Amino acid sequence: MPTDASHKLIPMTTFVIEYYSSEGYADLQILRLMKNYANFLRQPLTLGMFVPIDVKGNVLKEPKNYASWKSLEHNDGKRTDITGFEEYGAYQEAEQNCLFEGFKVDYNGYSKVRIVASYDSSIELSFNKSDLIPTGFNDVESLTAFEDIYLTSHALKVIGIVK
């Protein structure tokens, strides 16, 4: 897992202090970044933020040999012609929409989906299948209770930290 602190989910106060102290003043860009991060933290949690799901909210199963397929240079997620590999492309697209790194499905039952962080099994969330809302957590900010939650490059783009 990444160890770069800029990729960790942190409380808003920590975010403001760290960015303000490194810049020395708050210009419009820093203020916009703080607003983006605050809006990011307010988002309600969904299962698709953690693991790839289809349009109906069902967990997608990782295709066979997906890691090998994905490692090929031409499978960078920008390809439009994936004839014969539609399942791989759909999974890759759903994976690129995830906001948090390193989560895997631990249990996928009739009424619940339980996910855990692959790097720390104590980080666990359960989602009701009826509404796909996690039990005990309402929004992204509630996840700051965990020590190590890592953001994907997609999340960093949403916030405006990277382009």
Backbone bond lengths (Angstrom), bond angles and torsions (degrees), N, CA, C in turn:
res aa  C-N    CA-C-N  psi(-1)  N-CA   C-N-CA  omega(-1)  CA-C   N-CA-C  phi
1 M - - - 1.454 - - 1.514 110.23 -
2 P 1.307 115.75 151.81 1.467 118.88 179.22 1.523 111.04 -61.71
3 T 1.292 115.66 144.89 1.463 119.46 177.02 1.514 111.25 -110.78
4 D 1.320 117.10 -4.14 1.455 121.78 178.93 1.524 108.99 -67.56
5 A 1.330 116.59 120.84 1.467 121.50 -175.98 1.521 112.38 -60.35
6 S 1.336 118.55 -23.88 1.462 119.94 179.88 1.517 111.53 -69.55
7 H 1.334 116.85 -13.54 1.452 120.77 179.33 1.528 112.84 -98.82
8 K 1.327 116.55 2.61 1.460 120.43 -179.91 1.521 109.93 -94.74
9 L 1.311 115.62 145.48 1.460 121.10 172.45 1.525 107.10 -74.57
10 I 1.327 116.09 127.50 1.462 120.92 -178.66 1.523 109.52 -132.24
11 P 1.333 117.59 157.77 1.468 120.12 177.53 1.528 111.12 -62.61
12 M 1.315 116.23 155.91 1.459 121.98 -178.05 1.527 111.96 -58.83
13 T 1.317 117.49 -41.74 1.468 119.39 -178.85 1.523 110.91 -62.14
14 T 1.317 118.03 -40.90 1.458 121.78 177.82 1.524 110.24 -64.42
15 F 1.326 116.06 -42.49 1.459 121.52 179.00 1.529 110.84 -58.74
16 V 1.330 116.64 -48.25 1.476 121.59 -178.84 1.522 110.31 -62.76
17 I 1.313 116.85 -47.83 1.465 120.72 -178.55 1.522 111.23 -61.60
18 E 1.344 116.99 -45.44 1.461 120.19 -178.48 1.522 111.94 -64.72
19 Y 1.319 117.49 -44.41 1.467 119.40 -178.84 1.521 111.81 -71.99
20 Y 1.299 116.53 -38.64 1.467 119.68 -179.23 1.524 110.36 -67.79
21 S 1.328 117.12 -41.90 1.460 119.77 -177.91 1.522 111.92 -69.26
22 S 1.324 117.89 -31.73 1.461 119.13 179.92 1.525 111.83 -77.20
23 E 1.315 117.47 -27.45 1.459 120.95 -179.74 1.525 112.31 -91.87
24 G 1.331 117.75 -31.35 1.452 121.11 -179.57 1.514 113.37 87.28
25 Y 1.304 117.15 -21.15 1.461 121.93 176.73 1.529 108.16 -155.05
26 A 1.295 116.11 162.35 1.459 119.82 -178.02 1.526 109.65 -106.01
27 D 1.320 116.82 99.86 1.451 120.07 174.81 1.533 108.76 -86.87
28 L 1.309 116.72 -179.71 1.464 120.21 -176.98 1.521 112.63 -61.33
29 Q 1.321 117.01 -36.11 1.459 120.10 179.62 1.534 110.81 -64.85
30 I 1.313 117.44 -44.03 1.464 121.52 179.47 1.532 109.91 -66.36
31 L 1.322 116.83 -41.74 1.464 119.57 178.30 1.532 111.04 -62.98
32 R 1.328 117.51 -39.35 1.464 121.88 177.79 1.528 110.08 -64.60
33 L 1.325 116.34 -41.38 1.455 121.56 178.26 1.538 110.60 -62.27
34 M 1.329 116.34 -42.40 1.469 120.42 178.34 1.524 111.05 -64.24
35 K 1.332 116.50 -40.58 1.463 120.45 177.56 1.525 110.23 -64.51
36 N 1.329 117.18 -43.98 1.471 121.10 178.48 1.524 111.15 -59.82
37 Y 1.337 115.97 -42.58 1.466 119.47 -178.94 1.530 110.25 -67.17
38 A 1.330 116.98 -40.33 1.471 120.66 177.76 1.531 110.10 -61.44
39 N 1.328 117.14 -43.59 1.470 120.55 177.73 1.527 111.26 -65.17
40 F 1.333 116.73 -37.03 1.456 121.49 177.12 1.533 109.84 -61.08
41 L 1.327 116.67 -45.39 1.466 120.96 -178.86 1.522 112.22 -65.25
42 R 1.316 118.32 -27.50 1.468 122.43 -177.54 1.534 113.29 -80.21
43 Q 1.321 117.57 -12.74 1.465 120.53 -177.41 1.523 111.05 -60.99
44 P 1.334 116.90 135.76 1.457 118.78 173.41 1.533 109.81 -68.10
45 L 1.311 115.86 143.83 1.464 120.36 -179.07 1.520 111.23 -73.25
46 T 1.321 115.11 141.27 1.457 121.64 173.79 1.523 108.54 -134.84
47 L 1.290 116.64 157.55 1.461 121.80 -179.04 1.523 111.26 -61.54
48 G 1.334 117.31 -37.15 1.455 121.74 -178.86 1.519 114.57 -65.90
49 M 1.322 117.89 -11.45 1.461 120.75 175.07 1.527 111.27 -74.57
50 F 1.330 116.42 -18.66 1.463 122.33 -173.30 1.517 114.30 -111.27
51 V 1.330 116.45 -41.35 1.468 121.88 -177.31 1.525 109.17 -135.69
52 P 1.328 117.22 153.42 1.465 120.16 178.84 1.534 112.12 -63.77
53 I 1.334 115.14 131.14 1.468 121.31 177.81 1.525 109.02 -130.81
54 D 1.342 115.84 160.90 1.457 120.08 175.95 1.522 109.71 -88.08
55 V 1.325 117.51 -177.12 1.466 121.34 -176.20 1.530 112.51 -66.55
56 K 1.325 117.37 -19.50 1.467 121.14 178.33 1.528 112.27 -90.74
57 G 1.331 116.89 -1.98 1.455 120.78 179.39 1.513 114.48 89.81
58 N 1.325 117.10 9.00 1.460 120.84 177.90 1.522 110.45 -83.84
59 V 1.317 115.94 140.80 1.458 121.57 178.38 1.525 108.67 -65.04
60 L 1.329 115.22 131.19 1.461 120.04 176.48 1.522 109.74 -87.37
61 K 1.312 115.84 137.66 1.456 120.91 176.20 1.524 108.05 -83.60
62 E 1.323 115.93 134.97 1.461 120.00 179.83 1.526 109.21 -63.91
63 P 1.340 116.91 126.90 1.465 119.80 179.59 1.527 111.64 -62.44
64 K 1.318 115.19 153.54 1.460 121.78 179.29 1.525 109.44 -60.35
65 N 1.316 116.84 135.55 1.466 124.55 179.66 1.526 112.89 59.02
66 Y 1.326 116.43 28.38 1.464 121.04 -177.63 1.523 112.08 -61.70
67 A 1.322 117.61 -43.55 1.468 121.14 -178.77 1.529 110.81 -59.43
68 S 1.312 116.81 -41.42 1.467 120.50 178.46 1.521 110.48 -67.05
69 W 1.331 116.36 -44.83 1.466 121.46 179.24 1.525 110.80 -60.31
70 K 1.340 115.66 -45.01 1.459 121.33 -177.34 1.529 111.70 -66.19
71 S 1.330 117.22 -30.68 1.464 120.58 -177.18 1.526 113.06 -72.40
72 L 1.328 117.32 -14.66 1.460 120.14 177.91 1.523 109.55 -68.22
73 E 1.305 116.74 136.50 1.461 122.46 -173.32 1.526 113.10 -55.23
74 H 1.323 117.52 -38.88 1.465 119.93 -176.85 1.533 113.39 -77.88
75 N 1.324 118.66 -3.84 1.466 122.24 177.53 1.527 110.01 -103.89
76 D 1.307 115.19 53.65 1.458 121.99 -175.54 1.530 113.49 -88.32
77 G 1.321 117.48 5.88 1.465 120.95 179.41 1.510 113.12 90.29
78 K 1.314 117.96 -0.46 1.469 121.35 -179.18 1.524 111.75 -106.83
79 R 1.294 116.47 -7.05 1.464 122.21 -178.29 1.518 111.01 -71.76
80 T 1.314 117.24 138.49 1.463 120.60 177.22 1.517 111.67 -103.65
81 D 1.321 117.67 -22.67 1.458 121.11 179.99 1.530 109.33 -100.32
82 I 1.319 115.40 100.99 1.473 119.63 179.63 1.524 110.19 -127.45
83 T 1.313 115.39 40.24 1.454 121.77 -179.44 1.527 110.06 -51.75
84 G 1.322 114.88 129.15 1.454 120.64 -178.43 1.521 113.26 88.08
85 F 1.321 116.87 -12.63 1.459 121.09 -178.58 1.524 111.04 -127.48
86 E 1.324 117.52 32.61 1.456 122.00 -177.48 1.527 111.90 -57.85
87 E 1.338 115.61 -40.49 1.472 120.53 179.40 1.530 110.58 -61.22
88 Y 1.313 116.17 -40.13 1.458 121.63 179.23 1.529 110.19 -65.78
89 G 1.322 116.19 -44.22 1.457 121.37 -179.84 1.521 112.21 -64.14
90 A 1.340 116.37 -42.23 1.464 120.76 178.94 1.523 110.43 -63.89
91 Y 1.325 116.19 -41.73 1.465 120.32 179.03 1.525 110.35 -65.20
92 Q 1.330 116.68 -43.27 1.459 121.06 -179.56 1.528 110.74 -63.03
93 E 1.321 117.16 -42.02 1.463 120.67 179.04 1.528 110.84 -63.27
94 A 1.332 117.11 -44.52 1.467 120.90 178.70 1.526 110.75 -65.54
95 E 1.311 116.63 -37.14 1.467 121.56 179.05 1.536 110.34 -64.72
96 Q 1.323 116.92 -37.37 1.459 121.10 -179.42 1.530 112.13 -70.42
97 N 1.326 117.99 -15.83 1.464 121.56 177.50 1.526 112.68 -86.80
98 C 1.323 117.21 -9.47 1.464 120.57 179.59 1.535 109.50 -68.05
99 L 1.320 115.73 144.79 1.462 121.53 -179.47 1.524 113.08 -102.27
100 F 1.339 116.43 -17.93 1.460 120.75 -177.15 1.518 110.08 -123.07
101 E 1.330 115.67 135.65 1.461 122.19 -176.42 1.516 112.89 -87.13
102 G 1.329 114.06 150.58 1.453 120.84 166.12 1.507 116.98 80.35
103 F 1.322 119.03 17.07 1.458 119.79 178.84 1.520 110.37 -96.37
104 K 1.325 114.76 144.73 1.460 120.51 178.02 1.524 108.58 -136.62
105 V 1.313 115.25 156.77 1.456 121.02 178.87 1.519 107.97 -77.65
106 D 1.325 115.53 124.94 1.458 121.92 178.79 1.530 109.93 -96.38
107 Y 1.332 115.98 -33.51 1.464 121.56 -178.91 1.523 108.39 -152.28
108 N 1.307 116.54 130.78 1.456 121.38 178.08 1.524 107.42 -128.51
109 G 1.330 116.11 89.03 1.453 121.36 -176.41 1.512 113.06 -100.34
110 Y 1.320 114.55 -164.44 1.464 120.85 -177.19 1.522 111.93 -68.49
111 S 1.320 117.40 -43.03 1.463 120.14 -174.83 1.525 114.54 -115.53
112 K 1.331 117.80 -11.15 1.464 121.06 -177.04 1.523 111.50 -136.58
113 V 1.336 113.43 150.94 1.462 121.85 169.50 1.514 105.72 -123.87
114 R 1.325 115.67 125.10 1.462 120.16 177.71 1.523 107.64 -111.02
115 I 1.333 115.41 130.61 1.458 120.84 177.36 1.521 109.02 -120.33
116 V 1.317 115.25 152.08 1.463 120.95 177.32 1.525 108.31 -135.30
117 A 1.325 115.09 154.31 1.456 120.28 174.15 1.523 107.81 -75.96
118 S 1.305 117.20 128.38 1.463 120.78 -177.24 1.530 111.94 -65.44
119 Y 1.313 117.47 -20.20 1.463 122.40 -178.19 1.528 112.72 -96.86
120 D 1.346 117.91 -8.89 1.462 121.71 179.78 1.525 108.69 -159.15
121 S 1.317 116.64 100.86 1.468 120.68 -174.66 1.527 113.24 -67.51
122 S 1.336 117.90 -10.38 1.464 119.19 176.84 1.529 111.24 -77.84
123 I 1.327 117.23 -13.82 1.472 121.17 176.18 1.520 106.78 -90.81
124 E 1.324 114.53 103.29 1.463 121.52 -173.31 1.521 109.63 -136.29
125 L 1.326 116.02 138.75 1.464 122.33 176.45 1.521 108.74 -132.61
126 S 1.327 115.71 142.76 1.464 121.31 175.72 1.518 109.01 -117.82
127 F 1.320 116.10 132.16 1.455 122.68 -179.78 1.517 109.54 -113.56
128 N 1.329 116.87 135.46 1.455 121.49 171.99 1.521 107.66 -73.24
129 K 1.322 117.52 134.40 1.463 119.63 -179.70 1.523 112.06 -72.68
130 S 1.320 117.51 -23.02 1.464 119.47 -178.42 1.522 112.41 -68.91
131 D 1.332 117.86 -38.67 1.465 120.02 -178.22 1.534 113.18 -124.81
132 L 1.330 117.30 -3.35 1.464 124.17 179.82 1.518 113.30 57.02
133 I 1.334 115.97 30.60 1.456 122.44 177.12 1.527 107.96 -104.15
134 P 1.352 116.84 135.55 1.462 118.86 -178.21 1.525 112.59 -74.52
135 T 1.302 115.15 146.55 1.449 121.83 177.08 1.524 109.08 -76.82
136 G 1.340 116.65 123.70 1.456 121.26 174.57 1.518 116.28 89.16
137 F 1.312 118.19 -6.72 1.465 121.64 179.49 1.520 108.27 -132.72
138 N 1.334 116.07 132.65 1.457 119.52 -176.38 1.516 113.88 -102.40
139 D 1.326 115.90 -44.63 1.453 119.80 -173.96 1.523 110.19 -137.74
140 V 1.327 116.11 175.93 1.461 121.30 -178.53 1.525 110.58 -58.40
141 E 1.326 116.88 -39.77 1.457 120.20 -178.76 1.532 112.49 -58.79
142 S 1.316 117.48 -32.61 1.468 120.01 179.85 1.525 111.96 -63.86
143 L 1.328 117.46 -20.71 1.466 121.05 178.64 1.520 112.81 -75.14
144 T 1.332 117.58 -13.04 1.470 119.39 178.80 1.522 111.40 -66.88
145 A 1.324 117.22 -8.23 1.469 121.00 174.18 1.535 110.42 -66.27
146 F 1.334 116.65 -24.89 1.462 120.72 176.71 1.524 108.93 -84.45
147 E 1.307 115.97 145.88 1.463 121.29 -178.41 1.526 112.44 -69.06
148 D 1.310 116.95 -44.86 1.464 120.57 -173.15 1.522 112.10 -127.55
149 I 1.313 116.41 97.50 1.461 122.69 169.40 1.525 104.71 -121.85
150 Y 1.316 116.55 124.88 1.456 120.70 -175.30 1.525 111.32 -103.18
151 L 1.326 114.71 142.21 1.454 122.29 -179.13 1.531 110.11 -93.31
152 T 1.328 115.94 144.27 1.461 120.97 175.77 1.520 109.33 -81.97
153 S 1.310 115.86 170.59 1.466 119.88 176.21 1.523 110.28 -63.79
154 H 1.335 117.14 -30.96 1.472 120.66 176.70 1.528 110.08 -63.47
155 A 1.310 117.83 -43.46 1.471 121.46 178.60 1.524 110.33 -62.78
156 L 1.337 116.80 -42.16 1.466 120.18 179.56 1.527 110.88 -63.37
157 K 1.330 116.76 -34.01 1.474 120.54 175.88 1.521 110.84 -68.90
158 V 1.337 117.20 -42.71 1.455 121.85 178.72 1.527 110.63 -58.60
159 I 1.321 115.88 -42.54 1.463 121.51 -179.76 1.528 110.73 -71.68
160 G 1.318 116.90 -33.92 1.461 121.03 -178.84 1.516 112.69 103.17
161 I 1.336 116.64 13.48 1.457 120.53 -179.81 1.533 109.87 -75.49
162 V 1.316 117.11 -38.38 1.466 122.41 174.19 1.518 109.32 -126.22
163 K 1.315 115.40 158.85 1.462 119.60 179.44 1.479 112.07 -104.72
